[in-house]
């Protein structure tokens, strides 16, 4: 999954860099374009006002007071103009008029009259027949104090009267510039975040199931029996999951058959050899006591072979299931009680007492009642087989789903602690002195794991062993 995260990070960086360059490019043209649009309208205003001045000159002279009154009236007008969410409430355009020498003879603002603007770009270039415009600060330390100026020629180029310049503070259009910038930030940011979210969602949708399948394969490799993970919608990944599950079942079935053929052949050699040897000796003339002893040996070894085959059948059926599909909630109390009833006759023959403690309230678990009863029965039989005559086996079922079965036998030797749940590993029984099938505890372990639980054997302080079957209880 590291490659996935690195790939996602690289894609995120590429998307981020791309949108950064896009935003930078868009922001770099917002202010110039806005000022260009403003300047274009100021050109029209300058030409119109210049035409009005020329009309006055032709009519008899320039009426400065009339122009001042017009500008004062415009500045006092009350209006609200909503220009694409920008609210304009006052006229921001002013004008001044210079003579042919560049001396200001009229200023709507009333501050520039008498000043020499002959060197100003708007006046200098306009008097020479060129386009004259400039942007100047009223406060050199404040970049927001810039004022846009656009000039228009008054009179003919050969003998001009002067220059009419309209000027407008750039601060008037800054709210429009800021609004466009915010729109670019929000719009680009939302689009970028949406694309990044979509790419991330696609990566998660595609690679999260792969991660679950990887973890599933690792659990199988470690010997666990996990259920096939839920991968959600997606034809390709579910097809892969089903193929992986089919491959697992096929490989497990092949290994299972090979392992059990080998182990069964090995384990059956001992009882078959004992039966064959006893049968050959029976052909000879021997005392009745020896004949009886050999017949008992044949019966014991044939019984052991039968138990071995039965347990193998039970274990193979149990190991063949990867999960408890369709399992219903069951009460663990009656299951344990039924297993105790089945263990009653063997306990009586071994002269072992069963001390039972069951809760009065139900202990609900989800599982297969037959498999659970078989697991508890195997633990009981194991405890009885290793208990001395006259002793007691304590069976306790707790409300939290723990079944404890304690005997007072010799306990588990240290060398057998790590092997006790292995197939075909067995210790000699207390009464008969013979080994068991070595499959009982293996069957219990498989049953516990199939139900999402565990099984453990612990040494008792006063001697003996306690087996604990721990199952998850339904809420």
N, C-alpha and C positions, 0 to 999 in steps of 0.2 A: 504493500500500500504506500510505501515511501515514494515510489515512482509516480503514483497517482497524485499525491500531495505536491510533489515537485512540479509535475505537469500543470496542475491547477494553479500553482503559484506563478509559473511562467506565463500562463495565459492571462492571469489577473494583471501581471506586470505589463504585458503587451497591451491589454485593453486600457489599463490606466495611463500608459504612456501615450497611446493613440488619442485618448480623450483629452489628455493634458495639452497635447499639441493642437488639437481641434479647438479647445477652449481658448488657448493662447492666441491662435490665429483669429478667431472670432472677436475676441476682446480687443485685439490690436487695431481692428478696423471700425469698431463701434464709434469711438469718439471722432475720428477724422470724418467718417461718413455723416455723422450727425451735424458736425460743423460745416461740412460741404453743403448739406441740404439747407442749413440756416443761411449760409453765405449766398446760395442761389436765390433765395427769397429776398435777401437784402439788396442784391443787384437790381431786382425789379423795383423795390421800394426807392432805391437811389435814383434810378432812371425816371420814375414817376415824379418824385419831388423835384428833380432837375428840370423836368418839363414844365412843372408848375412855376418854378422860378423864371424860366425863359418866357413863359406867358405873361408874368407880371412885368418883366423887363420890356417886352414889346408893348405892353399896355401903358407904360409910362414910368416904370421904376419898381424896384424891389420893396415890397411893404413888409419890413421886418416885424412890426408889431402884430400884423395879422397872422404871420407864421407862428410867433410866440403864443398868441392866443389859441391858435389851433392845437399846438402841442400841449399847452396847459389843459385845454378842454379834454384832449385825449387821455392825459394822465389822470384826470379826475373821473373818467367814465367808470361806471360800475358794471361788471359783467363776469360771467363764469364760463370759460371755454374748456370743455373736457376733451383733451387731445390724447386718445389712446391711454386712458387712465391717468394722464397728467392734467392737473387742474391749473388753468391760467386765469388770473384775476386782474392783472394790470398790464399796461402797455410798457414794453421794455425797449422799444426802439426810439432813438434820438437822432438828431441831425445837426450838422454845422455847415456853414457856407463860407468859403474863402474867396478873396478876389483873385485876380490873375497873378498877383505876387505871393499868394499863399497866406495872406493875413486873414484871420478869422473875423468876419464881419457879422456873423450870426451863429448863435449856439442855443439850441433848445434847452440845454441844461443850464445855461447862463453862467458858465465858469470859464469858457475858452475864448471868449471874444477878445480880440486885440493880440492874441498870440500868433507867432510866426510858425506856420506848419508847412512852409515851402519845402522842407527837407523830408517831410513825412511821406511814406511810400504811397499812400492813397492819393495825396495831392501831387507829388512829384511826377508819378507815372501818368496820372490822368491828364495833367496839363500838357503832356507830350504825346497824347493820343493812345496811350496804352491802358491796360487794365490795372487800376490801382487799388490795392487792398492791403491791410496789415492787421496784425494782432499784437496789442501792446498791453503791458501791465500798468495798472494805476499804482500798484505797490510791488516793487521789485522782489520783495521777500515773500509775497503771497502768490502762488501759481493760480489761485482761484480768482484773482483780480483781473484776469485778461479780458480785453474788450475787442470785439471784432469790428473792423472799419472797412467800408466799401465806398469808393468814390465814383462819381458820375460827372462828366463835363457839362458845364453850363455855357451855352453859346457855341459858336463855330470854333473849330480847331485853329483856324488861322488867326482869329481874334477872340479868344475865350473871355467870358466875364469872370469865370472862376470855377471852383469845384464844389459840388454838393456831396457831402459825405454823410452816410447814415452809419451809426455805430450802436452796438448792442453788447451788453456784458455776456460773456460766456456762461456765467453762473445761471443765466436764465434757462439755458438748455441742459445744464448738468443733471437736473432731475430726470430728464428723458434719457440721458446717457446712463445714469445709474439704474434706471428701470430696465433698460435693455441689457445691461450687464447682469442684473439679477435674473432676468429671463434666461440668459445664456447659461448662467450657473445652474439654475434649477432644471432647465430642459436637458442640458447635456448630462448633468449629474444623474437625473432620473433615468435617462436612456442608458447611460453607462452602468448604473446600478442594476437596471433590469437585465441588461445583457450578461453582466457578471453573475447575477442570481440565476439566470437561465442556464449558463454554462456550468455553474456549480451544481444546480439541480440535476442536470444531465449526467455529470460525472458521478454524483452520489447515486443516482438511479441506476447507472451502469455498473459502477465499481463496488458499491456496498454489497450487493448480492455476491459478487466475486469474493469479497472479503469473508462473508459468511460461509461460502463454500470452502474457502481455504481453511477456516477454523474447524469446519465440519470434518475435512480430510485429516487435519492434525489430531482431532479427538479420536478418530477411527484408528489412526496410526498408533496412538498411545494405548489402545486396547479398550477404549470406552465404547459405549453403544448409544451415540447421540441420535435423536430423530432428525430427519431431513429438515433443514431450516426453511422457514417461510420466506420466500424471496419476492413476493408481490407480483404485480403484473409485469409482463415482459416475456415474449415467446422464446427468444433466444436463450436467456439465462435459465429459464425453467426447463427448456430442453436439455441444456447442459447439466442441470441438477439431476434430472431423471436419468440421463446417461451415466452420470457419476454414481448414482444410487444403484443402477443395474450392474455396473462394473464392480462395485463393492460387494453386492450380493453374490455375483458370479465368482469373484476371487475368494470371498469368505467361504462359499460353498465348496470350492475346490480345495482350499487349505483345510477346511473343516473335515472333509472326507479323508484327505491324506493323513491328517493328524490322528483322526479317530481309528482309521484302519491300523495305523502303526501302534497306537497305544492299546487298542483292544487286543491286537495280536500279542503284544508283550504281556499284558495283564492276564490274558486267558491261558498263557503257557503254564503258569504256576498251578492253578486248580486242575487243569487237564492232565499235567504231569503227575500230580498227586493221585488223581482218580485212576489214571492208567497204571501207576505203580501198585496201588492197592488192589486193583482188579487182577493184575498178574500174580500177585502174592496169594490171592484167594484160590487160585488153581492148585496151590500146594496143600499138602496135608499139614494142618496146624491145630493147636488147641482151640476150643470154642471161644475162649476169652480173646485170643488174638484175632480170630475171624470177626468177632463182634467189633473189636476196635477198628479193624480195617473197613468194615461196613459203615461204621459211624464216620470215619474219615471220608469215605466216598460221599455220604449224605451231606457232610459239612461243606466239602469242596464244591459239590454240585449246587448246593444252596448259595454258596458264595458266587459262583458263576452266574446263577440266575439273578441274584441281586445286582451283580455288576451289569448284566445286560439290561435289566429294568431301569437302573439308574441312568445308564447311558441313553436309553430311549427318552427318559424324562428330560435329561440334560440337553440332548440334541433338539428336542422339541422346543425347549426354552431358549436355547441359543439361536435357534432359527428365527426368532422374533426380534425385530429391531425396535419395536415400540408396542405400546398397549393401545392400539387403535380401537376406538369405540368403547373403552373401558368405562364402567359405570361406578358411581360411588357405592362403597360397601362398608358395613360396620365391622371393624376388626375384632370386636369382642366375641361374637358368635363363631368367627373363623378360628380364633385361638381356642375357644371352648371345644369345638369339634376336633381340633388336633389333639387336645388333651384327652378326649374320649378315646381317640384311636390309639394313643400311647398308653392307655390304662392297662390292657392285658400284658404288653411287654414289661411294664413297670412291676406288675404283680409277680411275673415269673422271675424277675431279677430281684424281688423283694426290696423295691425302692418305692418310697412314698412321694407322691406328687402334692406339693403345697401350692395352691392356686390363689391368686389375688387379681380379680378383674374389677374394673371401674363400673359404677352403676350407670353412668351416662354413656351414650354411644361414642365410639372413636371412629369417625368417618375418614376413610381414605379412598382414593381412586385407584382401582386395580382389578385384577382377576382373582376371585375368591379361591379357585382351585389351586392356582400357583402359590398364593399366600399361605394356604393351609398346608401345602406340600413343604414350603420352606420352614414353617413352624414345626411341622412333624419331624422333619430331618434334624432340627436342632434338639427337639425332645429326645428322639431316638439316640442321638449322639451323647446327650447328657446321661441318659439311662445306661448306655453301654459302658460309659467310663465311671459310673458311680458304684461304690462298694455296697454290698448287701446291707440292708438296715439303714441306709442313709436317706436323705431327703433331697429332692430336686425342687427348687423354688421357681415358680412361674409367675411373673408379674407383668401385667399390661398397664401401661400408664396412659393418661388422657392425651399426652402429646405424641402418641403413636410409637412409643418405644416398648418392645417386647423383650424382657430380660429373663433368661433361663440360667439358673445357677446350680451347679452340681458340687459335690464334695469329693471329687475324684483326685487323681494324682496331679492334675494340672498339665499345662503344656510346657514341655522342655524349652529351654532357650533356643536350642538349635532348630526347633520346629516352628518358631514364631513366624518367620517370614515365608514358610512353605505351606502352612496349614490350609490355605485356600487353593492350592494348586491341584490340578486334576491328578487323581490316582495316588495322592500322597496321604498316607494314613498311619496312625499309631495303633499299637496293640490295645484291644479292649480289655477292661479290668477283669471281666468274668471269664470270657472264653480264652483269652490270651492270643487270639487271632487278630489280624488286621482287618479293617473294614474295606469297603470298595474304594474309598478315597474320593468319592464323588458327591457325598452328601453336602459338605460345606461349600463345594464349588457350585452346586445347585442353588444353595441358599444365597450365595453372593450374586449369582446371575439373576435370581428372582428379585433381590433387593435393588440392584441397579436398573432392572427393567421397570421398577416402580418408582424410580427416582430417589431411592434410599440407600442405606449402607448397612453393613454388618461388621461387627468387631468382636473379638474374643479378648477377655481381660482376666488376669489372675486375681483370685479372691484373697483377701488378707488372711483368712482363717483356713486356707487350702481350698483347692478346687478351681473351677473356671466359670466365668459368667459370659454368656453369649448375649449380645444385644443386637436386635434387629430394629433398625430405626427407619420409619417410614414417614413421609410428609403427610400431615393431617389437613383435611379440607377446612377452610375457614367457615 
